[in-house]
Amino acid sequence: MSSPDATRTDGPGKTPALGTDSDAKLPPLGCTIRVVSASPPTLPCALQDLSAAQLHQAYACRQLSPVEVARAVIDHVKSWEPHLHATWDFDPGPVMAMAQDSESRWLKGEQRGLLDGVPVTIKENVATQGQAVPLGTAASQLTPAGADAPPAARLREAGAVFVAKTTMPDYGMLSSGLSSFHALARNPWNLQNNPGGSSAGAGAAAAAGYGPLHLGTDIGGSIRLPASWCGVVGLKPSHGRVPIYPPFIGRVAGPMARSVSDVAWMMETLSRPDWRDATSLPFAPLPWTDLEGAEPQPMLKGKKIGLWLDAGWGMPVQADVRAAVMGAAQVLEAAGAQIQEVPAFTDAGVAEGINRFWRLRSWLEISALPPERQERVLPFIRAWVAEAAQYSTAQAFHGFNQMGVLRDAASTACQPFDYVISPVAPLSAFAATWAMPSNDPGNAMAHIAFTLPFNMSGQPAISVPCAGPALTNPVGLQIIGRCHDDIGVLRVARAFEQLRGQLPPWPQPPA
């Protein structure tokens, strides 16, 4: 279970007028434009594989145009989509129009920021003006959104090129690419495997190379889980770091990409303020793109890093995942970090309480639909919520309180350490056709024991791919920081990325 993420959508017709906080002291978007070197960068042949930084520099040097990059990404998406089904409402016409607008700005010297002309995909529960928000379910009514949600608004203001919306399961309730509305999404590393979810299409699109940047959402692991299973980087920022509307306990939007650097570049834009999120943090112009200031060894030397391998509940950690995380710990220790084991700090009772509250919340919303629309919801999800019809007020209240219990337990367990590392998921792959790793609505929480605590605590947590010759499927290392230390988490992730060893080549479309 990825959790009922999308039911709190930045949805159609519900959003106040757009606007950043006019009182915030923001650096202008254009002020961060810079050319890293005087000479044009050396670029690989495949334009869709370029990073955001490479694209920015190539545009600044007039070596590339956003139009030719957009065209390359469109062609690449077309070659993959019959196999992956990662996108929804993919229309090359508007993509090229946005790219042409960006090209015009660059030619006039009026580029807007780091992401002007950079291709992005956006998870379909994040509203974009004029497009419907299906929430992954055939039960939705396809009403065009009246305004961009905060993350989409920031990306549009920055001049990013919107390639497509990415697919998700019904209401974001599954860690899966299974949906009653979308075609089944698959994992580009192995089409028989699931990409995970609920940011299913975003994870698959990132691994397949649908441009460098992808926006997901996460309330129980929905960014980190598909990032782990698809072998990409996915950041769940500190709660409130990226404004979202409407906000909910534990719910965040965040970037997914092939590298830590690209995730950081996207955060520079996503973290800008929006008054619609009353729970967001005060804006801070953090050094998002300054990840290269220190070599990995000086960065890690003396850092106290907790190694958390026993969640206390949920699925057991499989041998390949344990070996990959232990290997990552050895890499960090060799670079000077002090590794110490973190004991289990919660139990299945806390998780079941949260599961009960989420079930009731979702049952109330689904049961409020007309009967004919209720029947369109994925049967797995209808089975998951059905039990909630019998819950008492006391059970609901107890379940809600467990979110605070888990919050306090997670922050207390992490406090002695600079950072904590763990698996993202207890297993490295599961079948594409399954609704979740257990494929059992009665055991819906078993795979999120390592991710859920940090949604409740609001701590930043990132999934970074592990390396190792024995790995047959991608495995993500989760790096967790203290509340609001997003920059520190990114820097440790970047240090690990530099030290971990070679990853396999990115998957290519089937012939």
C-alpha positions in Angstrom: 0.0 0.0 0.0 1.4 3.3 -1.0 -1.3 5.0 1.0 -4.3 7.1 -0.1 -2.2 9.8 -1.6 -4.1 11.1 -4.5 -7.4 11.6 -2.8 -5.9 14.9 -1.5 -5.2 16.0 -5.1 -4.2 19.4 -6.2 -7.4 19.0 -8.2 -9.7 20.6 -10.7 -12.0 23.4 -9.8 -10.9 23.4 -6.1 -7.8 25.6 -6.3 -7.6 29.3 -5.4 -5.9 31.7 -7.8 -2.3 31.0 -8.4 0.5 33.0 -6.8 3.7 32.8 -5.0 3.9 34.6 -1.6 4.3 38.2 -2.6 5.9 39.0 0.8 8.7 36.4 0.4 12.1 37.7 -0.5 12.8 35.6 -3.5 15.8 35.7 -5.8 14.5 36.2 -9.3 14.3 33.1 -11.3 16.9 34.4 -13.8 19.5 35.2 -11.2 20.7 31.6 -10.9 21.4 31.3 -14.6 25.1 30.5 -15.1 27.4 28.9 -17.5 29.6 26.3 -15.8 32.5 26.7 -18.2 33.3 29.0 -21.1 33.6 26.1 -23.6 30.5 24.0 -24.7 30.1 20.7 -22.7 30.8 17.4 -24.3 27.4 15.8 -24.9 26.4 12.2 -25.4 24.6 11.4 -28.6 21.2 10.8 -27.0 19.7 14.2 -26.1 17.0 12.6 -23.9 19.8 11.3 -21.6 21.3 14.8 -20.9 21.0 16.1 -17.3 19.3 19.3 -16.4 22.6 20.9 -15.8 24.0 19.8 -19.2 20.9 21.1 -20.9 21.1 24.4 -19.2 24.7 24.8 -20.1 24.2 23.7 -23.7 21.3 26.2 -24.1 23.5 29.0 -22.7 26.3 28.1 -25.1 23.8 28.0 -28.0 25.0 24.4 -28.5 21.5 23.0 -28.3 17.9 24.3 -28.6 15.0 23.3 -26.4 13.1 22.5 -29.6 15.6 19.8 -30.7 15.8 18.3 -27.2 12.0 18.2 -27.0 11.8 16.5 -30.4 14.3 13.9 -29.2 12.4 13.2 -26.0 9.1 12.9 -27.9 10.6 10.3 -30.3 12.0 8.4 -27.3 8.7 8.4 -25.5 7.0 7.1 -28.6 9.4 4.2 -28.8 8.9 3.2 -25.1 5.2 3.9 -24.4 3.7 0.8 -26.2 5.7 -1.2 -23.6 5.7 0.9 -20.5 2.4 2.9 -20.4 4.1 5.4 -18.1 2.2 8.5 -19.4 -1.3 9.9 -19.7 -2.4 12.7 -22.0 0.9 12.7 -24.0 0.4 15.2 -26.8 3.5 16.2 -28.8 1.8 19.4 -30.0 1.7 21.3 -26.7 5.2 19.9 -25.8 6.7 21.5 -28.9 4.9 24.8 -28.3 6.4 25.1 -24.8 9.8 24.2 -26.3 9.5 26.9 -29.0 8.5 29.5 -26.4 11.6 28.5 -24.4 13.9 28.7 -27.5 12.6 32.2 -28.1 13.4 33.3 -24.5 16.9 31.9 -24.8 17.5 33.6 -28.1 16.4 36.9 -26.5 18.4 36.4 -23.4 15.2 36.3 -21.4 15.5 32.8 -20.0 13.6 32.3 -16.7 15.8 30.0 -14.6 17.7 26.8 -14.3 14.9 24.7 -15.8 14.0 26.9 -18.8 13.6 24.4 -21.7 14.2 21.4 -19.6 11.8 18.5 -20.2 9.7 17.4 -17.2 6.9 14.9 -16.5 4.3 15.6 -13.8 2.4 12.9 -11.8 -1.3 13.1 -12.9 -2.7 13.9 -9.4 -0.8 17.2 -9.5 -3.2 19.5 -11.4 -2.1 21.3 -14.6 -4.4 23.9 -15.9 -6.8 22.7 -18.6 -6.1 19.0 -18.1 -8.3 16.6 -16.2 -7.1 14.9 -13.0 -8.2 11.2 -13.2 -6.5 10.2 -9.9 -5.7 6.9 -11.6 -9.3 5.7 -11.4 -12.1 5.1 -13.8 -14.4 6.4 -11.1 -13.2 10.0 -11.6 -15.0 12.6 -13.7 -12.7 14.1 -16.2 -13.1 17.8 -15.4 -10.3 20.1 -16.6 -8.3 21.7 -13.8 -8.9 25.4 -13.5 -5.3 26.2 -12.3 -1.9 24.7 -11.9 -1.2 23.1 -8.5 1.7 24.7 -6.7 4.5 22.3 -7.9 3.2 22.6 -11.5 2.9 26.4 -11.2 6.6 26.7 -10.1 7.7 24.5 -13.0 5.7 26.4 -15.5 7.0 29.8 -14.2 10.6 28.4 -14.6 10.0 27.6 -18.2 10.2 23.8 -18.0 8.7 21.9 -20.9 5.8 19.6 -19.8 6.3 16.4 -21.7 3.3 14.5 -20.2 1.4 13.5 -17.1 2.6 10.2 -15.6 0.3 7.4 -14.5 -0.6 6.2 -11.1 -2.9 3.6 -9.4 -6.5 4.3 -8.2 -6.4 7.3 -5.8 -2.6 6.6 -5.2 -3.6 3.8 -2.8 -1.2 1.2 -4.2 2.6 0.7 -4.6 1.9 -0.4 -8.1 1.4 0.5 -11.7 -2.1 -1.2 -11.6 -5.0 1.2 -12.3 -8.7 0.9 -13.4 -8.2 4.0 -15.6 -4.7 3.7 -17.1 -3.1 0.8 -19.0 -0.8 -1.3 -16.8 2.5 0.5 -16.2 5.6 -1.7 -16.3 9.2 -1.5 -15.2 11.7 -0.7 -18.0 14.4 -2.9 -16.5 12.2 -5.9 -16.8 8.7 -5.6 -18.4 7.5 -8.5 -16.2 8.2 -6.4 -13.1 6.2 -3.7 -11.4 7.6 -0.1 -11.4 6.0 0.4 -7.9 3.9 3.3 -7.0 2.0 5.3 -6.5 4.4 7.5 -8.6 4.5 4.5 -11.0 4.7 6.3 -14.3 7.2 8.8 -12.9 9.6 6.1 -11.8 9.3 4.2 -15.1 9.7 7.4 -17.1 12.8 8.4 -15.2 14.5 5.0 -15.8 13.5 4.9 -19.4 14.8 8.4 -20.1 11.7 10.5 -20.8 13.9 13.6 -20.2 15.8 14.3 -17.0 13.2 15.5 -14.4 10.0 13.9 -13.1 7.6 15.0 -10.3 6.0 12.6 -7.9 4.1 12.7 -4.7 4.6 10.7 -1.5 2.6 10.0 1.6 3.9 6.6 2.7 6.7 5.9 0.2 5.2 6.8 -3.2 8.3 8.5 -4.5 11.0 6.4 -2.8 9.5 2.9 -3.6 9.2 3.3 -7.4 12.6 5.1 -7.3 14.1 2.0 -5.6 12.4 -0.5 -7.9 13.2 1.5 -11.1 16.8 2.2 -10.1 16.5 6.0 -10.0 16.9 8.7 -7.4 13.8 9.9 -5.6 13.6 12.6 -2.8 10.8 12.9 -0.3 11.6 16.4 1.0 11.0 17.7 4.5 7.3 18.2 5.1 6.4 21.7 3.9 9.6 22.2 1.9 7.6 21.9 -1.4 4.2 23.7 -1.3 1.3 21.4 -2.2 -2.4 21.9 -2.3 -4.4 20.8 -0.5 -1.9 19.6 2.2 -2.3 16.6 4.4 -0.4 14.8 7.1 2.7 13.3 5.6 1.9 14.3 2.0 4.7 15.8 -0.1 5.6 16.4 -3.7 9.2 15.8 -4.8 11.6 15.1 -7.7 12.6 11.8 -9.3 15.6 11.6 -11.7 18.6 9.5 -12.7 21.0 11.5 -10.5 21.2 13.3 -7.2 22.3 16.4 -9.1 19.1 16.5 -11.2 17.0 16.0 -8.1 18.7 19.0 -6.5 18.3 21.2 -9.6 14.5 20.5 -9.6 14.3 21.3 -5.9 15.6 24.8 -6.5 12.4 25.5 -8.4 9.9 23.3 -6.5 10.8 24.8 -3.1 9.7 28.3 -4.1 6.7 29.5 -2.0 3.0 29.3 -2.7 0.5 30.8 -0.3 -2.1 28.0 -0.9 -0.2 25.6 1.3 -0.7 26.9 4.9 1.6 24.1 6.2 4.6 25.0 4.1 7.9 26.1 5.5 9.1 29.8 5.3 10.9 30.1 2.0 14.7 29.8 2.3 17.1 30.2 -0.7 19.0 27.1 0.1 22.2 26.1 -1.9 20.4 23.3 -3.8 22.8 23.0 -6.6 26.0 23.2 -4.5 26.6 19.5 -4.0 30.2 19.4 -5.3 31.8 21.6 -2.7 33.6 18.8 -0.9 35.1 15.4 -1.9 33.1 12.4 -0.6 35.7 11.5 2.0 35.8 14.9 3.8 32.1 15.1 3.5 31.6 11.8 5.3 34.5 11.7 7.6 33.3 11.5 11.2 29.6 11.5 10.4 27.6 9.3 12.7 25.4 7.2 10.5 22.8 4.8 11.8 22.2 1.5 10.0 18.6 0.5 10.3 17.8 -3.1 9.0 15.0 -4.2 11.3 11.8 -2.2 10.9 10.1 -4.2 13.7 7.2 -5.2 11.4 6.3 -5.8 7.8 7.9 -8.1 5.2 11.3 -9.5 6.1 14.2 -7.9 4.2 15.3 -10.2 1.4 18.9 -11.3 1.1 19.7 -9.3 -2.0 18.4 -6.1 -0.5 20.2 -6.7 2.8 23.4 -7.4 1.0 23.1 -4.2 -1.1 22.4 -2.0 2.0 25.2 -3.6 4.0 27.6 -3.0 1.0 26.5 0.6 1.0 27.2 0.9 4.7 30.7 -0.5 4.1 31.3 2.1 1.4 30.3 4.9 3.7 32.4 3.5 6.5 35.5 3.2 4.3 35.0 6.9 3.6 35.3 7.8 7.3 31.7 7.5 8.5 30.9 5.9 11.9 28.3 3.2 11.4 26.1 2.1 14.3 23.1 -0.1 14.3 19.6 1.4 14.8 17.2 -1.0 16.6 13.6 -1.4 15.6 11.6 1.5 17.0 8.0 0.6 16.2 5.7 -2.4 15.8 2.8 -3.7 13.7 0.2 -2.3 16.1 1.2 1.3 15.1 1.1 0.4 11.4 -2.3 -1.3 11.7 -3.7 1.8 13.5 -2.6 4.0 10.6 -3.9 1.5 8.1 -7.3 1.5 9.9 -7.4 5.3 9.7 -6.5 5.4 6.0 -9.0 2.7 5.3 -11.8 4.7 6.9 -10.8 7.9 5.3 -10.8 6.3 1.8 -14.0 4.3 2.5 -15.9 7.5 3.4 -14.7 9.2 0.1 -15.5 6.2 -2.1 -18.8 5.4 -0.5 -19.9 9.0 -1.1 -19.7 8.4 -4.9 -22.8 7.3 -6.8 -23.1 3.5 -6.9 -22.2 3.3 -10.6 -18.9 5.2 -10.0 -18.1 3.1 -6.9 -18.2 0.0 -9.1 -15.5 1.5 -11.4 -12.9 1.6 -8.5 -10.3 -1.1 -8.7 -11.8 -4.2 -6.9 -8.6 -4.6 -4.9 -9.1 -1.2 -3.4 -12.8 -1.8 -2.8 -11.8 -4.9 -0.9 -9.2 -2.9 1.1 -11.7 -0.2 2.3 -14.7 -2.5 2.9 -13.8 -3.4 6.4 -13.9 0.2 7.5 -17.7 0.3 7.3 -17.6 -1.5 10.7 -15.1 0.7 12.5 -16.1 2.5 15.6 -15.3 6.1 16.5 -12.8 4.8 19.1 -11.0 2.8 16.4 -10.8 5.7 14.1 -9.5 8.0 16.8 -6.9 5.5 17.9 -5.7 5.0 14.3 -5.3 8.7 13.8 -3.3 9.0 16.9 -0.8 6.4 15.7 0.5 8.8 13.1 1.8 11.0 16.0 3.2 7.9 17.8 5.1 6.9 14.7 6.3 10.5 14.2 7.8 10.7 17.7 9.3 7.2 17.5 11.0 8.0 14.2 12.4 11.4 15.2 13.7 9.9 18.5 15.4 7.0 16.9 17.2 9.2 14.4 18.2 11.9 16.9 21.6 10.4 17.9 22.8 10.3 14.3 23.7 12.8 11.7 22.0 10.5 9.1 20.3 7.1 9.0 20.5 4.6 6.2 18.1 1.7 5.5 16.5 -0.3 2.7 13.7 1.5 0.9 11.7 -1.6 0.3 12.2 -5.1 1.8 12.2 -6.8 -1.7 13.8 -5.9 -5.0 11.0 -6.8 -7.4 7.4 -8.1 -7.8 5.0 -9.0 -10.6 3.8 -6.2 -12.9 0.2 -7.4 -12.6 0.1 -7.3 -8.8 -1.5 -4.5 -6.8 1.3 -4.5 -4.3 4.2 -6.7 -3.1 1.9 -8.8 -0.8 -1.0 -8.7 -3.4 -3.2 -9.0 -0.4 -5.6 -6.2 0.8 -5.5 -7.6 4.2 -1.7 -7.1 4.4 -1.5 -3.7 2.7 1.1 -2.1 4.8 3.8 -4.8 4.9 6.1 -3.3 2.4 6.2 0.4 3.7 7.8 -0.2 7.1 11.0 1.6 6.1 9.4 4.5 4.3 6.2 5.4 6.2 7.9 6.6 9.5 9.5 9.5 7.7 6.3 10.8 6.2 4.9 10.9 9.7 8.0 12.6 11.2 8.4 15.0 8.2 12.1 14.2 7.8 13.8 14.3 4.4 14.5 10.9 2.9 16.0 9.9 -0.4 16.3 6.7 -2.4 19.7 6.3 -4.2 20.5 3.2 -6.3 22.9 0.7 -4.9 25.6 -1.0 -7.0 26.9 -4.5 -7.0 27.6 -7.3 -9.4 25.2 -9.7 -7.6 22.2 -7.5 -8.1 19.7 -8.6 -10.7 17.1 -6.0 -9.9 17.6 -2.4 -8.8 17.8 -1.8 -5.0 17.5 1.6 -3.4 19.4 2.8 -0.4 17.3 5.2 1.8 19.2 8.1 3.4 17.3 9.9 6.1 18.2 13.2 7.7 16.9 15.3 10.6 13.9 17.5 9.9 14.7 20.3 7.4 18.2 19.0 6.6 17.3 18.4 2.9 20.7 19.8 1.7 22.6 17.5 4.0 20.7 14.5 2.8 21.4 15.5 -0.8 25.1 15.9 -0.1 25.4 12.5 1.6 23.5 11.0 -1.3 25.8 12.6 -3.8 28.9 11.4 -1.9 27.5 7.9 -1.9 26.7 8.2 -5.6 30.3 9.0 -6.3 31.7 6.2 -4.2 29.3 3.3 -4.8 30.7 1.8 -8.1 29.4 1.5 -11.6 25.7 1.0 -12.3 24.5 -1.0 -15.4 23.6 0.9 -18.6 20.1 2.4 -18.7 17.5 0.1 -20.3 16.6 0.7 -23.9 13.3 0.2 -25.7 12.6 -3.3 -27.0 13.4 -3.8 -30.6 
